[in-house]
Amino acid sequence: MKKLLFAAIVAALASSAQAAQEPEAVFNRACGACHNGQLPMAPKKGDAAAWKPRLDKGMDTLVQHVTNGFNAMPPRGLCTDCSTEDYQAIIHWMAK
């Protein structure tokens, strides 16, 4: 029983300490399907005018939208292994 508990703790710590993902790589595998212009409601990567009103709402709100889903965006935005920090980095990367 102790070994099982220890293994579960180690696994939890390993997953919480995972390195941040590269925003461009995440965009290419998860976000680009909608944020490359295919979905008119999704702000396109690099479109500062489309991103400004969203960024004005605050990063916490944007991350909450990604995490919970918003309008046509599914929960977690198709990135099931992204952390809050990953989402923040990807949002910044897409908005620039």
Beta strands, then each sheet from edge to edge (+ up, - down):
end
